[in-house]
Amino acid sequence: MTVFKKAMITGVSGSGGSYLAEYIVKYHPDVEVHGISRWHSTSSEKNLEKVIEKITMHECDLKDFGSIIAVMKNVKPDVIFHLAAYANVRASFTTPCAVMENNIMGTINLLEAIRLEKMKPRFKLCSTPEVYGQPDKKDIPITEECPIRPLNPYAVSKTTQDLLGEVYHKSYGMDIVRTRMFTYINPRRKDLFATAFAMQIAKIELGMQEKLVHGNLDSTRTIIDVRDAMNAYWLAAERGKSGEVYNIGGMKTIKVGEFLDLLKAKAKCTIQTEQDIRLLRPTDVTLQIPNVEKFKRDTGWEPVYSFEESVDYLLEHCRREAAREKAISEISI
């Protein structure tokens, strides 16, 4: 088991990165946490409000090679969690070039900086099950050997990131572990279906919105709590085998429509719903059920939070955010 002293999180101001920063600060207080965030990021202050005084922030755009070199020389991290990415699947159909440039060039710039500076950190590359595309039923549950068949521009960019990790490990001996994190309940990512639904319900409860709008409800997902996901990221870095790729996911499998019904049952008022065709994707991945036995075997990871706890955690967060948004709007009137 590896012991880390300095951790670097790319995309620290994003939803996943901020939760990971909170996890490390809480459960590994002896680890010095550094975060990379772009100067024009708009989410850093809010997402990091709980830990901003306990981490060191570095202004850096991963598309700017010089700024990466400067940060790496300054920090010299012994573990890097690479989370930075444009991660909205539906939006990637609208801005595919931006997604490709950001996700691919940012990753290769970071890997090249590490290689050229002859640094030897453990590199934890965060990938996605979107790389598998729409798997054949014979491949369910999905193992790490499932064929790679990306179906959207975001998935193509993440597949490239994923494969770059494999190439740099095999070609240069870099200490890289890749993970493919399946659906997780992330209250800070409003574009994810679970958070989008919960946020709309919270606003309807406060009279801020009349109807809940949704896209495709027929997709099936296996869901994990964000807190369990962050623990998994840490264990992947700490105990994962160099060069390996791991699926990570929860124990609860549910259709998107069933998840919506569950939230509606927990709502404090009647919720009317309506499909918005603008939320539909040109191609959709409708079946994501992981096999996580390899990850459990190599790291000893087990989820802690129940599905019910995760749903309540999500709703509580969204109700607080909706109440805050309403209070601000009333003050500004």
Buried (B, 14 or more C-beta within 10 A) or exposed (E): EEEBEBBBBBBBBBBBBBBBBBBBBEEBEEBBBBBBBBEEBEBBEEBBEEBBEBBEBBEBBBEEBEBBBBBBEEBBBBBBBBBBBBBBBBBBBEBBEBBBBBBBBBBBBBBBBBBEEEBEBBBBBBBBBBBBBEBEEEBBBBBBEBEEBBBBBBBBBBBBBBBBBBBBBEEEEBBBBBBBBBBBBBBBBBBBBBBBBBBBBBBBBBEBBEEBBBBBBEBBBBBBBBBBBBBBBBBBBBBBEEBBBBBBBBEBBBBBBEBBBBBBEBBEEEBEBEEEEEBEBEEBBEBBBBBBEBBBEBBEBEBEBEBEEBBEBBBEBBBEBBBEBBEEEEEEE
